[in-house]
Amino acid sequence: MRRPVAVRVVGPMQWIVYPALIAVAATILLQTPVELFGLHLPEPVIPMVLAFAWPLIRPSVLAPLALAALGLLLDILTYGPLGLWGLAFLAIYGVVLASRSFLAGQDTAVLFVWYGACCVLAFLLAYVVMAFIAPTPASLIPVVLQLTPTLLLFPFAHRLIERFEDGDVRFR
């Protein structure tokens, strides 16, 4: 007699909506003007984790819409030009989606290198767009100080990929 196999169906609520809400809450929390011993809270670009992980988990129509909304929220919170971070997130989503067949099943070190390259690409894109918009280009020191904690968020991206990569075998 054959036993039924339990299939864990993972819907968009689990791998898109809940992580997006967590990213929104963490972004708002880290944007608060708290100063401790003369130091401010780090301001990583938390939705970068989602822009990297979502195309590796499963291509979707909802994910780019959520990334555009997260980018708009980040633009509003940072008083930046509307669409700047949305453009950067969608560029990263497109790059990772195009290289999805290569990245699927790769080692953690390879994924970290790709995550780092995607973060640098997103920050470079944002810097170039701001250089065209603003009369004077921004200093590179704050860019690097924001890039560093964003790179340190890779374990969250890796955890998200590992958790949901095999969540639903119907899409293989």
Disulfide bonds with the S-S distance in Angstrom:
none
